[in-house]
Amino acid sequence: MTDDDRTRTVRQYRRFAEVEAVDTSPLYAELAAAVAGDEELLDFLLALPAPKRQPNLLFAAVTFLHGTPRGPAELRGRVRDDGERVRATMLARFTQTNEPGRCAALVTALGAVEGPVGLIEVGSAAGLCLYPDRYSYDFDGRFVGRRSAVHLTCSTTGPVPVPDDVPEVVARVGVDRNPLDPADAGDQAWLRALIWPGPSEGARLDRLAAAAELAAQEPPTVLRGDLVDRLPEALALLPAGCTPVVFHTAVLMYLERARREEFVALVRSLEVRWIAQEMPGVLPGAAGSVGAPGRFVLALDGRPLAVTAPHGGRIDWLTGG
């Protein structure tokens, strides 16, 4: 551990407080700001591997074990008094926010893809974003799909190409290094712990429960392993006659830069359509040069289409998107 490690971790938590959580979760913004100035909590984090120091992972682990901490003092106490279990949970688990609300942006991009489609999601977690055809949507009063238990409301700006209907999906394949089972009580509890406290918490918990029930009734095919290593195998599982679509949301940001570039090169070499929702700067080229802090960039085949809310609910279409 070096001074640079400490500085990077402080910067990571300050950014989370000031950019990523400030509007959607005031409590998590407060907790992250407190961690950035707490030497004891920083020492705890710096004893972990660098990829395991994420704010999302720390707060989710404490919530998973003890419920959401009500403030910095309670967070500090939980880590101090139950540090071994918090550490073990952070080492064993991953940040796998599986938000079905992101499918509203996904279906706008899928509208430009000739169907039927075979979906491959890398970083699929419990696979809840592999069912865009089973959800229903409301884009500022424009309704898409038959009413579903997972009904997604999305506000928009710009010429969002709202599709006439949900996509025709003939295959669903997930790739994840640590797949979650939507029917497993422990995995469901972890997914709930990953939901940030705040104004949208109740709606997100309801969506999660409804989507998990649907996915448990019709589980997708899931390959355990690395997204680069197993993507060709996933592609081979799709039936003939469909358009292969590889997609991901908030996944590449957790990869080392070299591995990220290797994945992008692989996708570009395959005969697939490619839909990404990632933080600004994560994707190479034009798709990495647009967007705003705390938002995602929706891109099709590397071309930026829109800026979207990280947990769904808003799409701002780009000029020429």
N, C-alpha and C positions, 0 to 999 in steps of 0.2 A: 504494500500500500504506500502511495506517495502523496505529497502535497497536491500534485496535479489531480489525483483520484478524488481527493476531498473537494477540491475546487470544482471539478466536473459534477460531482454529486450535488453540491450546493447549488450550482447553476441549474441542474436538472430539476430540482425541487422548486427553485424560484420560478423557473419557466412554467412549471405545472401550475403553480399558484397564480401567477400573473397572466397567463395566456390560456392554458388548456382548461382549467377548472373554474376560472373566475366567474363566468356567467352561468354555467350549468350546475355547479356544486360549490356554493360558498363555503360549506363545511370543509370539503376537501382542499379548497384553496387555503383556508386557515391552517389546516393540518400541515400541508406541504410547506407553507411559509414558516411554520414553527420548526419543522424538521430541519430546514435549511439553516436555522440558527441554534440548533441543539447539538452540542458536541457529543453527548451520550448516544443520541439516536444516530448521529453520523458515524460514530465508532461501530455501532451495531451493523449498519449498512455496509461499511467498508470492510467488514469481515466476510462479506458475501462476495461471490463472483460478480463482476461488473454487470452482466446482463440481468442479475437478480436484484438490483438496487432500485428498480423502478417504483415510483410512487404508487401506481396502480396495484402493483404486486404487494407492497407493504400494507396498504390500507385494506386490500381484499383479504389478505391472510389474517389480519387482526379481526376483521369483520366476520370471517368464516369461523374463527375460534370463539369469539366473545361478543359478536354484534358490533354495530358501528360505534366507534368511539365518539363521545359527545364533545370532545375538545382536546387540545394538545396535552393537557395534564393526564387525561384518561389514556390517550395513546401512549404516552411515555410510561405510564404505570403498567399497561398491558405488556409492552415490550420488556420492561425491567423484570416484571414478576413471572412472565411466561415466555421468556426469550427463546428457550430451546424449541418449544413447539412452534412459535412464530417462524423461527429460522427454518425448521424442518418443512413447514408448509410452503415457505417461499422457495426452498430448494426443490421440492417435489412438484409444485404446481407452476403454471405458466399464466401470463396475462392472455386470456382467451375470451375477451368480451364478444359474445355471440348475439349481436343485436339485430333482430329481424327487421327493425325499422329501416335499415340500410337497403332493403330490397326495393324501396320506392325509387331510389336512384338507379338501382340495377335494371329495373324494367324499362326505364327511359332509354338506357343504352342498348338493351336487348331489342328494342323496337327497330333499331337499325341493322339487326342481324337476321338473315334469312333463316327461317325455321323449317322443320323442327330443330331444337337445339339439344345437345348433350352438354350438361354443365359439369365442369371440374372446378371445385373450389380448393385452392391451396391455403392452408391455415384454416381449416373448416371447423375446428373445435367440435361442437355437437351437431354441426351441419344445418343449423337453423336458417341459414341464408340460401340453402339449396332448394327452397320451395317457393320461389317467387310466383309460380303459377297457382299455388294453393292459397295465396293471400289475396285480399281485396284492398283497393286503394281509393283515396279521395285526394285529388290534386286541385285544391281550391274550388271544390264543388264539381269537378269533372271526375266521375266515378269509373273505375276500371275493375272488371272481374266480378264474379258472383260473391255476394256478401259472405265473408269468412269470419271465423272466430279470431283470426289475426287480421284486423282491419287497420290499415296504415294511413294516417292523415299527413299530408305533406303540403306546406306552403311553397310557392314558387315565385321567381321573378324571371323575366326574359322569356324567349320563345321555347319553353320546354316542350319537346315533342312527346306529349302524353299519348301513349299507345291506345288503340281502340279496344284491345283486349289483352289479357295476360299472355305470356309466351307459351308456346307448346313445348313442353319439356319431356323428352323421352328417356333421359338417363341422368342420374345424379351420382357423382363420384367426389369424395372428399379425400384430401391428403393432409395429414397432420402428424407432427412428431409425438403428440400426446392426445389422441382422440378422446372426446368425451361422449358418454352414452346418455342421450336425452331421457332414457328411462331409469337411470341410476340415481338414487336419492342423494348420494354424496356429490356426484357431478352436478346435479341440479342445484344443490346448496352452494357449490363453488360458483356457478354461473350467477346465482343471486347475489353472492358476495361481491362480484365484479361490477354490479350496478351501482353507480354513484348516488349517494344521498342528495336530494335536491328536488326542485319543482316537478321534474318529470319522472321521479323514482317510481311512483305508484303505477303509472301507465306502462313503464318499461317492465316492471315485474309482472303485470298482467299479460303483456305481449309474450314475455319469456315463457310463462306457464302454458299459454295456449299453443305457442309454436313448438315447445318441447313435447306436448301431448300429441300433436300432429306428427312430428318426426318420429316419435316412439312407435307409432302405429305403422309407419312405412319407412323404416330406417334406410338411409342411403348406403351405398358401397363406400367403405372408408379404408384407405391404405395408410398404415402407420409408417412414418418415416419422413425423410427430408424432401422438401418440395422439388429440388433439382433432381435428386436421384430417382424419385418415384413418378414424376410427371409423365414420362413416356409410357410407363406401365398403365397409368390412369387413362391416358389417351387411348391405349389399345383396348380398354374395356368398353368404349362407346360403340354403339351399334352403327352399322353402315347406314348411310342415307341421312344422317343428322349433321348439323353444323357444330363442330366442337367449340366450346366457349370456355376459356380459362379465366377465372376471376379471383380477386382477393381484395380484402379490405383491412387496412391497418396491419399488414403483415410484414412488408418489406422493411419497415422501420426497425424491426427487431433483428435483422440480418446484418452481419458484417458487410461493409461496402463491396468487397470482392465477391462474396456470395450473391449479393443482390444483383451485381452486374452479370454474373454467370447465369442467374435465373432469367433476367431480361433477355440476354442473348439467346438462351434456349427457347424461350417463348417465341421470339421473333423468327427463329429458324423453323418453327413448326407451322403446319397448315391449320391454324386455329385463329379464332377471334379472341381478343384479349381485353378484358374490362378490369380496370384498377380503380380503387378508391384509397388514396394514400395521402399522407401529410405533404404539404408543399416541400419541394426539394428532394423528395425520396425517389421519384421516378426520374430517369435521365431525359435529356432533351426538353422539348417545349412543355411537356406535361409537368416537369419539375420546376418550371419558372413562373407559374401562375399560382393564384390562391392567396389565402390570408392566414395568419397565425391562428391556430386552433380550429381550422377548417380542413376538410379533405378536398382533393382534386379528383373529380371523376373523369377518367380517360378511356377512350376506345382505341385499341391498337396504337397506344402511345400518344394519341391526339387528345388534348384537353377539351372536355365538353362543358363542364360545370364545376362550381364550387358547392360543396354539400356539408351539411351538419354532421359531425362525427357519429352521432347516435340516431341519425335519421330525423325526418321532420321538416327539412328545408333543402331546396335546390335553387341555386342562382345560376341560370344558364349563361354561358359566356357568348359574347358576340362572335358569330362564326363557329360556334361550338357544334 
